[in-house]
């Protein structure tokens, strides 16, 4: 049976540039998963695993010129943005290598046998975390490096000791192939099978991946409809598997009256820069902003209007996204009572270019007529935001009560403002990351980062950014009364295992022994 070709398309012109691969049929997906499953045990050596992650970062940097050129052609995100994103991706790989070396992610707990324990004698128990198995990773459209083939889901799964099979995003197949080749070369360089990283193309390939009995978990970044369909597939398998999906987020912002009075122009200009950044194709784009009625709010909107009107037009990632963006803006701007200070539209005769815009609406209308204004409370991918002008806190609270989960929620208030604590308390249940000032378009790769949130922002409580992302691909196991010589090195008593290797591959990992933390 002939399988459809996979084309690389120039995002600025919409023209096909090269045939990159073919869509994987069921047999090809099965082969990729079985190869990954066979390669999976080779990742058990933590020292080699860490070396692989560092070699992967080195290889991506060495191939950077070709990777960035391909990604720019396929996404039109620009060389400067992509250079920064590749640097972030390499930093992330090295950060996970450090996590692997340290070993705290293993969460080792040892309780020695205690015949005198109450209410009953206690056996010898030793608990740690082990990799779940082969992980399916779904690449994102808007981050061809950081959330795609070499991105956070792949890096964290490999760090956990899981082989991965990535379903490439159709918007950047050439970039995906180049990145996968770099990762495989790094694997071979460090003595691992190339098959620890697999790559498949095609929509049906994603379905087949989630259904495959040897796939033990999945990571996804994308739309609510696509992610929910895959989540349901994962849950409906004969043996359900964890599905860690990042689906969609409105990222509400509340500007207090005091903040608007003090910093109207600054906040308005900052909002314009944030919602148009990367042509509005950030998952953390502020999509609903509460601004007070009155002169201070008017000043803020004036600054926002100026910034949005001056923002450059540019292409979206593909033609389908362009169509959905234009239709979404038209739907929102046509609602009764909604004004359009800056109208989004097409830009240029060729390609997928659009110009940014925003709409403004009285918050009381949205609070009072829920069904009619529902579109304003849903994410619209692209350079658009909704300003909701409120008369009092009750209007804001009424609208917030209707929101689903979000990746972020932001409060602009003044230091010492009495209402600030109450607003933070109202925003915290809505999001995984709550900001005081600033803008959410920017996610630091740091141990304390939480990139996730209540549904539909995510399908689990885990983070997809930062060292804690490794926890998604691990499961706990306790060993009871197992002889020392049969235990993994990290679980043995240290006097039985010597000092442990200095390279992180031996027993020297942080662990809690009989209730006391050891390092």
N, C-alpha and C positions, 0 to 999 in steps of 0.2 A: 504494500500500500504506500502510495506517495504521501509524504508529509509536507505541509506548507513551509515555504522558506521564511526565514526571519531576516528582515531588512533593517539596516541602519538608515535613519531618516534625518536630514538636516533640519533642526528645529527652527532655523531662521527662514527657510524657504519652503519647507514641507516636501522637498524632493528626496527621493530615495538615492542613497549614495553607494551602498554595497550590500550584497547578500552575505550575511554573517554566519548563519547556521540554519538548521531546520528545527521545527517544533518537535519536541520529544513525544513520541507515542508511548503507550503503556509499557512496551517492552524496554524502551530506552530509559524510562523512569525506574523501572524495576532493576535494571542493570546498575544504574547510578546508585540506588539505595543499597543494593547488595554489595557493591564495591565499597561503599562507605561503611557498611556494617562490618565487612571483613577487615577494613583498615582501623576501625575504632579501637581495638585493644592496644595498638601501637602508641596511642596517646596516654597510656597509663603512667608513663615515666614523666614526673613533673618537671625535672630538669630539662629534658628534651622538649617538652611542651613549651616551656618558657623560651628556650632558644629558638624554637620555631616561630613564635609570635614576634620576637625581635627580628629574626631574619625576614619575616613577612614585611615588617615595616621598612627594613632596609631595601628590600626588593621593590616595593611600591615607590619608594623615593628614587631609586635608580631608574625606574621606568616612568617617572613622573611626567616627562615632556609628552610622551605618547599618550599616557592616560588622560592628561588634562586636555590635550588637543581633541581626542575622541569625545570626551565628555562635553566639551564646549560645543562641538559640532552637533551632538545629539540632544543637548539640553538648552543651549544658548544662555547658560547661567553666567558666562564670562570667565575669563582666565583668572582674574584676581580672586573672585569668589571661590572658584574651584581649586586654586592653589592653596587657599586657606583651608578648604574642606579636606583636601588630601593630607595636609599637615596635621589637622585634627585627627584624621583616621589613623595616621601612623603613631601619633601620640597615644591614642586609645589602645592600639595593639601593644605598645610598650608598657603602658600602665597595667594592662591585664597580665603581662609577663611578670611584672612586679607582684601582682596579687597572687599569681601562681607560686612564685618563689617564697613569699611570706607564709602562705599556707593557712591563714586564719579562716579563709572561706570554707575549709574542711570542717570547721565547727566541732573540733574534737572534744569529747567529754568522756572522762574515765571515772567510774565509781568502783573502787575496789570492793571485793567481797567483805561483808560484815555480818558474821553469824549472830552478833548481838543486836543487830538493827531492829528497831520497833516500827511497825507492829509485827514484822516478820523478818527472818534472816534475809539478807540481800545477797544475790549472786554477784559475781564479777561482771560488770557491764561496761562496754566500750562502744561509743557512738561516734560516727562521723558521717560525712556526706559523699556520695558516689555519683558519677555522671549517669544521666538517664538513658543514654544511647544516642542513636542517630537523630539529629535535629534538622527539620525542614525550615529553611529561612526564605522569606518572601521579600525581595528587594523593593525599595520604595522608589517612586518616580522622582521626587524632588531633591534627593540627596544621593547622587550616583556613586559616592564613595562612603560617606559616613553612615548611611542607612541602607547600604546595598551589599554587593558581594563581599567587600572587605570590611564592612561596617560593624556596628556594635553588636548586633545579634550573632554574626559569625564569630567575631572576636571573643565574645563572652562564652559562647558555646564551646569553641576550641579550648579556651582557658579552663573550662570545666572538665575537659577531657572527652568531649563529644565530637564525633565526625559530623560534618554538615553537608547537606545538599541544598543548594540555593536555586530558587526559581527566579531567573533574571527578569527584570522589568522590561517590557517591550519598548520603552522609550530610550533605553541606552544599551542595546545588546552588544555593540562592539566594546564599549567601556567594560561591560560585565565580563566578556571573554578575556580581555587584557588583564583585568584584575584577578580573575580566577587563575590565569596562567602564572601570574606573579606569586600567588599564594601556593600553588602547587610546586613551583620551582623552589620556594622556600622550604616546603615540606621535605622534598627530596634532598635538599642541601643539608638538612639537619637529621637525616636518617629516617624520615617518616615516609609512608606511602603517599603518593600524590593524591590518592582517592580519599584522603581525609577531607578534601574539599571537592564536592561535586557541583555541577552546573547544568541546569536544564532550562529550556525555553518553551513557552506556549501556555495558554490559559488552562487547557485540560491537564497539562503536566502538573500544575499546582494542585488541582483536584486529586490527581493520582498520587501525588506526594502525601497529602494529608491522609488519604485512605490506606497507604501502604502499611502492612502489618509490622514492618521493621523500623518504621519511623516512630520515635518515642515522644516527640514534642515538636511544636512549631512556633516560630516567631514571625510576626507580620506587621508591616507598616503600610497603611493605605486607607481606603475609603470605608465608610460604615457598611454599605451594602456588600461589598466584596469581603470584608473582614468578618461580618456576621455570618455570611454563607459558609465560609471556611470554618469558623468557630462551631457552627452547628454540625458540620461534617465531622469535625474532631470529636465532638461530644456524642455523635450518633454512631461512631464505630463500634464494632463488637467489643473492642477494648478501647475505651475513650482515652484520649491523650490531652495533656495540657496544651492550651492554645493561648500564647501570650501575644495579643494583638493591640496595636495602637491604631484607633479607627478614625476619630474625628473630634474636634474641639473648637468651641467658640471663643474661649479665653476672655471672659468678661473683665472689664476695667471699671472701677468706681472712682470718680473724681469728686472730692468733697467741695462744698462751697468755699471753705477757707483756702484749699489748694488752688481752686480756680481764681479766686481773688488775688492770690499772691503770685501765681506762676502761670497765668492763662496762656501767654504766648509761648512759653517754654513747653508746656504740656501739649498744646496744639501742634507745634512744629515737631515734637517728638513722636506724637501719634502718627502724623503724616509719614515720617520716616520709617516707622515701625510697620504700618500696614502695607506699605508699598515695597518694603525690603524684599529683594528676590522676586519681584512681581507678585507679592502676596502669596507665595507658594511655600510659606513656612507653616508647620503644624502648630506653632505657637503664636501665629498672627493674632493681634487683638481684633476680634470680630464684633464685639458689642461694647460700647463705651457709654457709661452714664455720666452726663454732664448737667450741672444745675441750670435751671432757667435763670434769666436775668443778665445784667450787663457783663459780669465776669464770664459766664458761659458763652455769651455772644463774642467776647474777645477771643476766647479759646477757639470757637468755631471759625472765626475769621482767620486765625493763624493756621488752623487745619486746612481751610479752603485754599489758602495761598500755597501751602506746602504740597497739597494733593494736586493742585492744578499745575504746579511746576515739576512734579515728579515725571521722570522719563517714561515714555511708553516702551514696551518690549514684548518679546514673544513669550507665550506660555509654553509648557513642556510639550504639548501635542494639540492637535486639532480638536479632539474630543473635549479636552479641558477648556479650550477657548470657547467652544460652543456652549458648554455648561455654564461658564462664567458669564458670558453675555446674556444668556437666558435667565440666569439667576439674578443678575443686576436689574434686568428689565422687569422681572416679576416683583422684586422688592420696591423699585421706584414707582411702580404703578399702583401700589396700595393707597387707599384713601388716607389723607393726612400726612403722607410721606413726602418730604421735599428732597430735591437732588441738587445740593450746592455744587458738586462736581460730578458730571456724568461720565461714566465709563463707556468705552466704545472700542471700535476697531481702530487699528493704526497701521497704515500701509496697505498696499495692494497684495503683497505676497506674504507667505508664511503665516504665523499664528500670533502676530503682535496685537496687543490691546493697550489702552490707556487706562490709568487708575480712576476710581471715583468713589464717592461715599454718599450715603443717604442719611437723613435726619428725621426723627419722628418724636412726637411727644410720648414720654414713657407711660403716661396715663392711658393712651390708646392701646398700647401693647398689653398693659396690665388688665384692661377692661374687656377686650375682645380677643380672647386667646386664640381661637381657631383662625380668625382672619389674618392675624399677624404672626402666625407660627413661623413663616419663612424667615422672619427677621431674627429668630432665635435658633437658626440652623446655620451651620458652617457653609460659606460660599467660597470655594477655593479660587484664589486669585486676589488682585489688588482692590479690595472693597472692604469697607467697614460700615457699621451701623452706629450712629450717635443717637442715644435716647435722652432727651431733655426732660429732667424730672423737677417737680415742684417741691417734693419732700421725700424723706427717707422711706416713707410707706410705699410710695410708687416703686422705688428701686427694689425694696424687699419683695413686693408682689411679683415683679418680673423675675428676680433671682430665684424665687420659689418654683418657677416653671422650667428652669434650666436643667439639663442633664449634666453629667460629669464632664470635667475639663482637665486639660493638662495644666493650665495655669489660671490664676485669678490675681488681679493687680489692684492695689489701693494707692491712690494718690491723695495723701492727707498731709497736714502740716505737723511738725514735731510738737508734741504736747497737746494736740487736739483731743478733746475729751471723747469724741465719738470714734476715734481710730480703733480702739480695742474692740468695740462692738462691731465695726465693719469687718475687721479681721476675723472675728468669730463667725460672722455671717458668710464670709467667703471660704473659710477653711473646709467646710463639708463639700464644697463644689469642685475642688481641684487638688492635684498632687503637689503643686508648687504655688505658694502664695508670695507675691512680691509686694514690698512696700516701696513705692516709687519705681522709676525706671520702666522698662518695657520688656515683655517676655520673649521677644524674638532674639534668642541667643540662649543656648543650653550648655552650661559649663560641664566639661568632662571631669568630674570630681567625685570623691567618695560619698559626699553628703547629698549629691544630686538625686532628686526624685523626678523622673520623666515618665509619667503615667498618671492615672487618676481614675475616679469612678467612671463606670460605663456611661456613655460610649467612648470616652477618651481612651479607655483601655479595657481589656477583658479579664485582667487580673490585677492584683495589687502591687505587682512587681514594678521595678524601674527598668527601662531599656537603655539608660545612660548611667555611667559611673560603675565603680567596682562591684556594687551590689547587684548589678545585672547578671552576674554569674550565678546567682542563687536560682534563677529560673530553670537551669539545666542540671540541677542536682536533686538527689533524694536522700533522706537519712536512712542509715542502717545501724542497728545495734548488734554487737557480738556478745554472747553470753557464755562465760566460762570457757572461752577458747584458749588453748595453750599459747604461750608467748610466741613460740617459733612459727605458729600458723597465722599470727596476726599481721596486718600491714605494719610497716615500720613506724608509721605515725601513731599507732595505737599501742605500741609496746611500752612497757616501763623503761625509762631511760637507762637505768642501770643494766637492763637486759639487752639494750641495743647500742650501748656505747654513747658517745657524744652526739651522734647524728652527723650527716654530711653537711658541710658548710654551703654547698651549692643549692640548698633548698630541697634536695631530693630525698633526704633522710628524715629522721624523726623530729628534728628541731622545728616544730611548728607551735604556734600558740595553742594552748589547750587548758581545759579546766579539769583538775584532778582532785577528786574528793571535795569538791566545792571551792577549790582555790585555783585562781588563774595563774598558769605558768607560761613563761615565754622562753 
